[in-house]
Amino acid sequence: MSTIQRSESINAFFDDYVNSKTTLKQFVEQYDNALKSKIEKEEKADFHSTNSIIPLLTKFYFKKQFQEAYTHDIFRKIQQKTAKLDTIEKVV
């Protein structure tokens, strides 16, 4: 990740919490709120991933390992990135 991408990512994270008129005290409070919100979203994603299953599109064992190890969001990205392998499996 480049420095610019990292900076944009951080800016996007804080967009809903701070602006150019935010005081230091407000910033600290909003920073705490932002972190709590992020943690809550991650916990919900973990809970959802633990209590439901996304079907495998292929029989590749490594995808089963990813399915068990990662949240649904990450696993969906893996399935998208490896879609060409799925096509190869169907041809072979």
DSSP file (Angstrom, degrees, kcal/mol; ACC not computed):
  #  RESIDUE AA STRUCTURE BP1 BP2  ACC     N-H-->O    O-->H-N    N-H-->O    O-->H-N    TCO  KAPPA ALPHA  PHI   PSI    X-CA   Y-CA   Z-CA
    1    1 A M              0   0    0      0, 0.0     2,-0.0     0, 0.0     0, 0.0   0.000 360.0 360.0 360.0 130.2    0.0    0.0    0.0
    2    2 A S     >  -     0   0    0      1,-0.1     4,-2.5     4,-0.0     5,-0.2  -0.276 360.0-108.2 -77.0 166.9    1.4    3.4   -1.0
    3    3 A T  H  > S+     0   0    0      1,-0.2     4,-2.5     2,-0.2     5,-0.2   0.893 120.8  50.4 -61.0 -40.8    1.7    6.3    1.3
    4    4 A I  H  > S+     0   0    0      2,-0.2     4,-2.7     1,-0.2    -1,-0.2   0.926 110.8  48.3 -65.1 -44.8   -1.1    8.1   -0.5
    5    5 A Q  H  > S+     0   0    0      2,-0.2     4,-2.3     1,-0.2    -2,-0.2   0.910 112.0  49.8 -61.5 -41.8   -3.4    5.1   -0.3
    6    6 A R  H  X S+     0   0    0     -4,-2.5     4,-2.3     2,-0.2    -2,-0.2   0.923 111.6  48.7 -62.2 -44.5   -2.7    4.7    3.4
    7    7 A S  H  X S+     0   0    0     -4,-2.5     4,-2.6     1,-0.2    -2,-0.2   0.911 111.9  48.5 -62.8 -43.5   -3.4    8.4    3.9
    8    8 A E  H  X S+     0   0    0     -4,-2.7     4,-2.5     2,-0.2    -1,-0.2   0.877 110.4  52.3 -64.9 -37.0   -6.7    8.2    2.0
    9    9 A S  H  X S+     0   0    0     -4,-2.3     4,-1.9     2,-0.2    -2,-0.2   0.914 110.9  46.5 -64.4 -43.5   -7.7    5.1    3.9
   10   10 A I  H  X S+     0   0    0     -4,-2.3     4,-1.6     2,-0.2    -2,-0.2   0.914 112.1  51.3 -65.2 -43.0   -7.1    6.9    7.2
   11   11 A N  H  X S+     0   0    0     -4,-2.6     4,-1.2     1,-0.2    -2,-0.2   0.917 109.4  49.9 -60.4 -44.0   -9.0    9.9    6.0
   12   12 A A  H  < S+     0   0    0     -4,-2.5     4,-0.4     1,-0.2     3,-0.3   0.878 106.4  56.7 -62.6 -37.7  -11.9    7.8    5.0
   13   13 A F  H  < S+     0   0    0     -4,-1.9     3,-0.3     1,-0.2    -1,-0.2   0.880 115.2  36.7 -60.1 -39.4  -11.9    6.1    8.4
   14   14 A F  H >X S+     0   0    0     -4,-1.6     3,-2.3    -3,-0.2     4,-2.2   0.531  87.2  99.4 -93.4  -7.1  -12.3    9.5   10.2
   15   15 A D  T 3< S+     0   0    0     -4,-1.2    -1,-0.2    -3,-0.3    -2,-0.1   0.844  86.4  45.2 -50.6 -41.2  -14.6   11.2    7.7
   16   16 A D  T 34 S+     0   0    0     -4,-0.4    -1,-0.3    -3,-0.3    -2,-0.1   0.542 119.4  42.1 -80.6  -5.4  -17.7   10.5    9.7
   17   17 A Y  T <4 S+     0   0    0     -3,-2.3     2,-0.3     1,-0.2    -2,-0.2   0.751 112.8  26.0-115.1 -31.5  -16.1   11.5   13.0
   18   18 A V     <  +     0   0    0     -4,-2.2     2,-0.2    12,-0.1    -1,-0.2  -0.914  51.2 179.7-136.2 160.1  -14.0   14.7   12.6
   19   19 A N    >   -     0   0    0     -2,-0.3     3,-1.6    -3,-0.1     8,-0.0  -0.822  52.7 -77.3-144.8-173.4  -13.8   17.8   10.4
   20   20 A S  T 3  S+     0   0    0      1,-0.3    -2,-0.0    -2,-0.2     0, 0.0   0.678 127.1  51.3 -66.9 -16.9  -11.6   20.9   10.1
   21   21 A K  T 3  S+     0   0    0      2,-0.0    -1,-0.3     0, 0.0     2,-0.3   0.344  79.5 122.6-101.6   6.1  -13.3   22.5   13.0
   22   22 A T    <   -     0   0    0     -3,-1.6     2,-0.1     1,-0.1    -4,-0.1  -0.505  57.5-134.7 -71.5 130.6  -13.0   19.6   15.4
   23   23 A T     >  -     0   0    0     -2,-0.3     4,-2.7     1,-0.1     5,-0.2  -0.331  24.5-106.4 -78.2 167.2  -11.2   20.6   18.7
   24   24 A L  H  > S+     0   0    0      2,-0.2     4,-2.4     1,-0.2     5,-0.2   0.912 122.3  50.3 -60.8 -42.8   -8.4   18.4   20.1
   25   25 A K  H  > S+     0   0    0      1,-0.2     4,-2.1     2,-0.2    -1,-0.2   0.929 112.5  46.5 -61.4 -45.4  -10.8   17.2   22.9
   26   26 A Q  H  > S+     0   0    0      1,-0.2     4,-3.1     2,-0.2     5,-0.3   0.889 109.8  55.2 -63.8 -38.5  -13.5   16.4   20.4
   27   27 A F  H  X S+     0   0    0     -4,-2.7     4,-2.9     2,-0.2    -2,-0.2   0.936 107.9  47.8 -60.0 -46.7  -10.9   14.6   18.2
   28   28 A V  H  X S+     0   0    0     -4,-2.4     4,-2.0     2,-0.2    -1,-0.2   0.918 114.6  46.5 -61.4 -43.3   -9.9   12.3   21.1
   29   29 A E  H  X S+     0   0    0     -4,-2.1     4,-2.1     2,-0.2    -2,-0.2   0.923 115.4  45.3 -64.6 -44.1  -13.5   11.5   21.9
   30   30 A Q  H  X S+     0   0    0     -4,-3.1     4,-2.9     2,-0.2    -2,-0.2   0.848 108.8  56.4 -70.0 -33.8  -14.4   10.9   18.2
   31   31 A Y  H  X S+     0   0    0     -4,-2.9     4,-2.4    -5,-0.3    -1,-0.2   0.927 108.2  48.5 -60.6 -44.5  -11.2    8.8   17.8
   32   32 A D  H  X S+     0   0    0     -4,-2.0     4,-2.4     1,-0.2    -2,-0.2   0.914 111.9  49.2 -61.3 -43.8  -12.4    6.6   20.6
   33   33 A N  H  X S+     0   0    0     -4,-2.1     4,-2.5     1,-0.2    -2,-0.2   0.901 109.9  51.7 -62.0 -41.5  -15.9    6.4   19.0
   34   34 A A  H  X S+     0   0    0     -4,-2.9     4,-2.4     2,-0.2    -2,-0.2   0.916 111.1  46.9 -63.2 -43.9  -14.4    5.5   15.7
   35   35 A L  H  X S+     0   0    0     -4,-2.4     4,-2.6     2,-0.2    -1,-0.2   0.914 111.9  50.3 -65.3 -42.2  -12.3    2.7   17.2
   36   36 A K  H  X S+     0   0    0     -4,-2.4     4,-2.5     1,-0.2    -2,-0.2   0.916 111.5  49.1 -61.1 -42.3  -15.3    1.3   19.1
   37   37 A S  H  X S+     0   0    0     -4,-2.5     4,-2.3     2,-0.2    -2,-0.2   0.910 111.2  49.3 -63.5 -42.9  -17.4    1.3   16.0
   38   38 A K  H  X S+     0   0    0     -4,-2.4     4,-2.3     2,-0.2    -2,-0.2   0.920 112.0  48.2 -63.1 -44.2  -14.6   -0.5   14.0
   39   39 A I  H  X S+     0   0    0     -4,-2.6     4,-2.5     1,-0.2    -2,-0.2   0.908 110.6  51.7 -62.9 -42.3  -14.3   -3.1   16.7
   40   40 A E  H  X S+     0   0    0     -4,-2.5     4,-2.3     1,-0.2    -2,-0.2   0.913 109.9  48.9 -62.0 -43.1  -18.1   -3.6   16.9
   41   41 A K  H  X S+     0   0    0     -4,-2.3     4,-2.3     1,-0.2    -1,-0.2   0.909 112.0  49.0 -63.2 -41.7  -18.2   -4.1   13.1
   42   42 A E  H  X S+     0   0    0     -4,-2.3     4,-2.5     2,-0.2    -2,-0.2   0.895 110.5  50.4 -65.1 -39.9  -15.4   -6.6   13.2
   43   43 A E  H  X S+     0   0    0     -4,-2.5     4,-2.5     2,-0.2    -2,-0.2   0.897 110.7  49.2 -65.7 -39.8  -17.0   -8.5   16.1
   44   44 A K  H  X S+     0   0    0     -4,-2.3     4,-2.8     2,-0.2     5,-0.2   0.916 111.6  49.0 -63.9 -42.9  -20.3   -8.7   14.1
   45   45 A A  H  X S+     0   0    0     -4,-2.3     4,-2.5     2,-0.2    27,-0.4   0.910 112.0  48.9 -63.4 -42.0  -18.5   -9.9   11.0
   46   46 A D  H  X S+     0   0    0     -4,-2.5     4,-2.2     2,-0.2    -2,-0.2   0.921 112.4  48.3 -62.6 -44.5  -16.7  -12.6   13.1
   47   47 A F  H  X S+     0   0    0     -4,-2.5     4,-1.8     2,-0.2    -2,-0.2   0.939 113.4  46.9 -61.1 -48.0  -20.0  -13.7   14.7
   48   48 A H  H  < S+     0   0    0     -4,-2.8     4,-0.5     1,-0.2    -1,-0.2   0.907 113.4  48.7 -61.6 -42.2  -21.7  -13.9   11.4
   49   49 A S  H  < S+     0   0    0     -4,-2.5     3,-0.4     1,-0.2    -1,-0.2   0.843 111.7  49.5 -67.7 -33.5  -18.8  -15.8    9.8
   50   50 A T  H  < S+     0   0    0     -4,-2.2    -1,-0.2     1,-0.2    -2,-0.2   0.812 115.2  43.2 -73.6 -30.5  -18.7  -18.2   12.7
   51   51 A N  S  < S+     0   0    0     -4,-1.8     2,-0.3    -5,-0.2    -1,-0.2   0.286 116.5  38.3-105.4  10.1  -22.4  -19.0   12.6
   52   52 A S        -     0   0    0     -4,-0.5     2,-0.4    -3,-0.4    20,-0.0  -0.969  67.8-136.4-151.0 165.5  -23.0  -19.3    8.9
   53   53 A I        -     0   0    0     -2,-0.3    -3,-0.1     3,-0.0    15,-0.0  -0.983   6.6-143.2-131.0 135.9  -21.2  -20.7    5.8
   54   54 A I        -     0   0    0     -2,-0.4    -2,-0.0    13,-0.1    13,-0.0  -0.846  39.5-111.3 -90.0 129.4  -20.7  -19.4    2.3
   55   55 A P        -     0   0    0      0, 0.0     2,-0.2     0, 0.0    -1,-0.0  -0.304  27.8-115.4 -63.5 143.4  -20.9  -22.3   -0.1
   56   56 A L        -     0   0    0      1,-0.1     3,-0.0     2,-0.0     8,-0.0  -0.575  15.1-155.2 -74.5 139.4  -17.7  -23.4   -1.9
   57   57 A L  S    S+     0   0    0     -2,-0.2     2,-0.2     3,-0.1    -1,-0.1   0.634  76.6  21.7 -89.6 -15.4  -17.8  -22.8   -5.6
   58   58 A T  S    S-     0   0    0      2,-0.1    28,-0.1    31,-0.0    -2,-0.0  -0.812  78.1-112.6-139.3 179.1  -15.1  -25.5   -6.2
   59   59 A K        +     0   0    0     -2,-0.2     2,-0.3    27,-0.1     5,-0.0   0.222  64.3 135.6-101.2  13.5  -13.6  -28.6   -4.6
   60   60 A F    >>  -     0   0    0      1,-0.2     4,-1.1     2,-0.1     3,-0.7  -0.471  50.2-146.5 -65.1 125.2  -10.2  -27.0   -4.1
   61   61 A Y  H 3> S+     0   0    0     -2,-0.3     4,-1.8     1,-0.2     3,-0.3   0.853  94.5  62.0 -63.3 -36.1   -9.0  -27.9   -0.6
   62   62 A F  H 3> S+     0   0    0      1,-0.2     4,-2.0     2,-0.2    -1,-0.2   0.837 100.7  54.5 -62.7 -29.9   -7.2  -24.6   -0.1
   63   63 A K  H <> S+     0   0    0     -3,-0.7     4,-2.8     2,-0.2    -1,-0.2   0.875 104.0  54.5 -70.0 -35.3  -10.5  -22.7   -0.5
   64   64 A K  H  X S+     0   0    0     -4,-1.1     4,-1.8    -3,-0.3    -2,-0.2   0.901 107.9  50.5 -61.4 -40.1  -12.0  -24.8    2.3
   65   65 A Q  H  X S+     0   0    0     -4,-1.8     4,-1.5     2,-0.2    -2,-0.2   0.917 111.5  47.2 -64.3 -43.1   -9.1  -23.7    4.5
   66   66 A F  H  X S+     0   0    0     -4,-2.0     4,-2.4     1,-0.2    -2,-0.2   0.910 108.7  55.9 -62.7 -41.6   -9.7  -20.1    3.6
   67   67 A Q  H  < S+     0   0    0     -4,-2.8    -1,-0.2     1,-0.2    -2,-0.2   0.877 112.2  42.2 -58.4 -38.9  -13.4  -20.5    4.3
   68   68 A E  H  < S+     0   0    0     -4,-1.8    -1,-0.2    -5,-0.2    -2,-0.2   0.752 119.1  43.6 -79.4 -24.8  -12.7  -21.8    7.8
   69   69 A A  H  < S+     0   0    0     -4,-1.5     2,-0.2    -3,-0.2    -2,-0.2   0.760 107.7  53.0 -95.2 -27.1  -10.1  -19.2    8.6
   70   70 A Y  S  < S-     0   0    0     -4,-2.4     2,-0.0    -5,-0.2     0, 0.0  -0.669  82.6 -98.8-115.6 163.8  -11.4  -15.9    7.3
   71   71 A T     >  -     0   0    0     -2,-0.2     4,-2.6     1,-0.1     5,-0.2  -0.256  44.3-102.9 -68.4 165.5  -14.5  -13.8    7.6
   72   72 A H  H  > S+     0   0    0    -27,-0.4     4,-2.7     1,-0.2     5,-0.2   0.887 120.7  55.4 -58.9 -40.9  -17.2  -13.9    4.9
   73   73 A D  H  > S+     0   0    0      1,-0.2     4,-1.6     2,-0.2    -1,-0.2   0.934 111.8  42.1 -59.9 -46.9  -16.0  -10.6    3.4
   74   74 A I  H  > S+     0   0    0      1,-0.2     4,-2.1     2,-0.2    -1,-0.2   0.909 113.8  52.4 -66.9 -41.8  -12.4  -11.8    3.0
   75   75 A F  H  X S+     0   0    0     -4,-2.6     4,-2.5     1,-0.2    -2,-0.2   0.889 106.3  53.4 -63.8 -38.7  -13.5  -15.2    1.8
   76   76 A R  H  X S+     0   0    0     -4,-2.7     4,-2.3     1,-0.2    -1,-0.2   0.908 108.4  50.6 -60.9 -40.8  -15.7  -13.6   -0.9
   77   77 A K  H  X S+     0   0    0     -4,-1.6     4,-2.6    -5,-0.2    -2,-0.2   0.902 109.4  50.9 -63.2 -40.2  -12.7  -11.6   -2.1
   78   78 A I  H  X S+     0   0    0     -4,-2.1     4,-1.8     2,-0.2    -2,-0.2   0.921 109.4  50.3 -63.4 -43.4  -10.7  -14.8   -2.3
   79   79 A Q  H  < S+     0   0    0     -4,-2.5    -2,-0.2     1,-0.2    -1,-0.2   0.899 112.0  48.1 -62.2 -39.6  -13.4  -16.5   -4.3
   80   80 A Q  H >< S+     0   0    0     -4,-2.3     3,-1.2     1,-0.2     4,-0.2   0.924 112.0  48.8 -65.3 -43.6  -13.4  -13.5   -6.7
   81   81 A K  H 3< S+     0   0    0     -4,-2.6     3,-0.3     1,-0.3    -1,-0.2   0.781 116.0  43.3 -68.5 -26.4   -9.7  -13.4   -7.1
   82   82 A T  T >X S+     0   0    0     -4,-1.8     4,-1.1    -5,-0.2     3,-0.9   0.164  76.4 114.4-105.6  18.4   -9.5  -17.1   -7.8
   83   83 A A  H <> S+     0   0    0     -3,-1.2     4,-1.5     1,-0.3     3,-0.2   0.830  71.1  61.1 -58.9 -33.9  -12.4  -17.3  -10.1
   84   84 A K  H 3> S+     0   0    0     -3,-0.3     4,-2.1     1,-0.2    -1,-0.3   0.859  99.4  56.0 -63.6 -33.9  -10.1  -18.3  -13.1
   85   85 A L  H <> S+     0   0    0     -3,-0.9     4,-2.4     1,-0.2    -1,-0.2   0.878 102.8  55.8 -63.5 -36.3   -9.1  -21.4  -11.1
   86   86 A D  H  X S+     0   0    0     -4,-1.1     4,-1.8     1,-0.2    -1,-0.2   0.905 107.2  49.1 -61.8 -41.3  -12.8  -22.4  -10.9
   87   87 A T  H  X S+     0   0    0     -4,-1.5     4,-1.7     1,-0.2    -1,-0.2   0.907 110.0  51.2 -64.5 -42.7  -13.0  -22.2  -14.7
   88   88 A I  H  X S+     0   0    0     -4,-2.1     4,-2.3     1,-0.2    -2,-0.2   0.903 107.8  52.8 -61.5 -42.1   -9.9  -24.3  -15.2
   89   89 A E  H  < S+     0   0    0     -4,-2.4    -1,-0.2     1,-0.2    -2,-0.2   0.900 108.7  49.8 -61.9 -40.2  -11.3  -27.0  -12.8
   90   90 A K  H  < S+     0   0    0     -4,-1.8    -1,-0.2     1,-0.2    -2,-0.2   0.830 112.1  48.0 -69.1 -31.8  -14.5  -27.2  -14.9
   91   91 A V  H  <        0   0    0     -4,-1.7    -2,-0.2     1,-0.2    -1,-0.2   0.882 360.0 360.0 -74.4 -39.5  -12.6  -27.5  -18.1
   92   92 A V     <        0   0    0     -4,-2.3    -1,-0.2    -5,-0.2    -2,-0.2   0.465 360.0 360.0 -77.7 360.0  -10.3  -30.2  -16.8
